Amino acid sequence: MFNIKIISLSLFSLLAFGCAVGPKYVRPTAPVPKVYKEAGDWKKAQPQDTIIRGEWWKIFNDSRLDDLETQVNISNQNIAAAEAQYAQAYALVQSAKSSFFPTLGAGYSYTRSRTASGPSSAKTSSSNLLNADVSWELDLWGRIRRQVEANRASAQASAADLENARLSAQSQLAQDYFQLSSLDTQKKILEDTIGIFQKFLVLTKNRHASGVAAETDVIQAQTQLEGTQAQEIDIGVQRAQLEHAIALLIGKPASDFSIPSLTLPAGVPSVPAGLPSEILERRPDIASSERTVASANALIGVAESAYFPTLTLSASGDYQNSNLARIFSSPNPLWSVGPALAETIFDGGLRQAQTAQARAVYDQDVANYRQTVLTAFGQVEDNLAALRILEKEAQVQDSAVKDSLKAVALETDQYKAGTVSALDVITTQATALTDEKADVTILGERLNACVLLIQYLGGGWTASK
């Protein structure tokens, strides 16, 4: 009894203090600037910062956009596929954890046989066999622990991939939505301009009928009107495609989905960029890349554990009797118990090659992680710069629109007075239309840059989730 206690105590000591081979994981270093170069005033905290940490799209105060974004979370099939992939990764963690426990098996067999040594000595017999066996591999060198560690890190990477898929779909929806709004706003401008051009055509026809204007004035006015009508019709193609893209993002057939005419918001909300170091925790793609590195690091330990022997405890027991009702009675039981130690003596360099491969995979994942971080900073800087520069461009363009509309009014009055030609008016009208469309395009680009900035800042997600 004393020996059994000593053996048990030794066994649990090995389990508790058994080493785990392989390098200890340390997050790889990556170049992180102290501030964003293009940040300027954008780095200052805003009251809407709490919104960006959650349902970030609500910063735009658009109830229809809010409703569509909610449907993305529920019905988008790419997100559903990413959720299923995460479920697979989580199941692999549970699978690896099962190796910590012994394996228990049981079986039953029945045989009936006939033997004979001569014509008169035939004998028929029956046999019932009930057996059970237990096998347990002790994790002395941490192979199982490293495998669990690797699978857990992979599951965490998969969870981050899920959030990255969700964020990408949400961002794409917002971009499509604002592009659709931009098209609808341009369509409204074209419709209003068509009304103006129709009135000018009537004016030129009346002046031609009165003999104070040439027929070319009528032709030029007619040409401009028809060209503008063609532009208004052409917008329908792009609008239909964007509407179909939004339907795809929310998991609905394009044939069953439509969006009424939209209007661009008056301005662009401010987005606090925060500190560059925060991006390592706020972007799911960075978190996924870092967790992939952690998984690769653990797999080095799995590969290195193959150099050490495996210790397996096994036990088996059998009951055999011709009478099933008395199978558990003595002297029927048979049993065996004992440890087994196994070590590979020669494998032709297999373990060395597998360890080298695991280390190379780790090095590759570290490089990918650092590249992901560098790309992230570049994307944030791009959109900070876009917002800053486009804001200045919008101010200039707004002034250009006001001036061009004023010029149209003046040119029209002068044409009525006969001091300028119809071509002068038409040229001024075309310039005004171009300026108005450019103004809408710039606002759409600013909203798009705002959405992208939120996406590249992580969209409110954090690695702690």
Secondary structure, DSSP 8 states (H G I E B T S, - for coil): -HHHHHHHHHHHHHHHH----S-----------SS-TT-GGGGS--TTHHHHTS-GGGGG--HHHHHHHHHHHHH-HHHHHHHHHHHHHHHHHHHHHGGGS-EEEEEEEEEEEEE-SSTT--EEEEEEEEEEEEEEEE-SSSHHHHHHHHHHHHHHHHHHHHHHHHHHHHHHHHHHHHHHHHHHHHHHHHHHHHHHHHHHHHHHHHHHHTTSS-HHHHHHHHHHHHHHHHHHHHHHHHHHHHHHHHHHHTT--GGG---------SS--------GGGHHHH-HHHHHHHHHHHHHHHHHHHHHHTTS-EEEEEEEEEEEESSGGGTTSTT-EEEEEEEEEE-----TTHHHHHHHHHHHHHHHHHHHHHHHHHHHHHHHHHHHHHHHHHHHHHHHHHHHHHHHHHHHHHHHHHHHHTSS-HHHHHHHHHHHHHHHHHHHHHHHHHHHHHHHHHHHTTTT--TT-
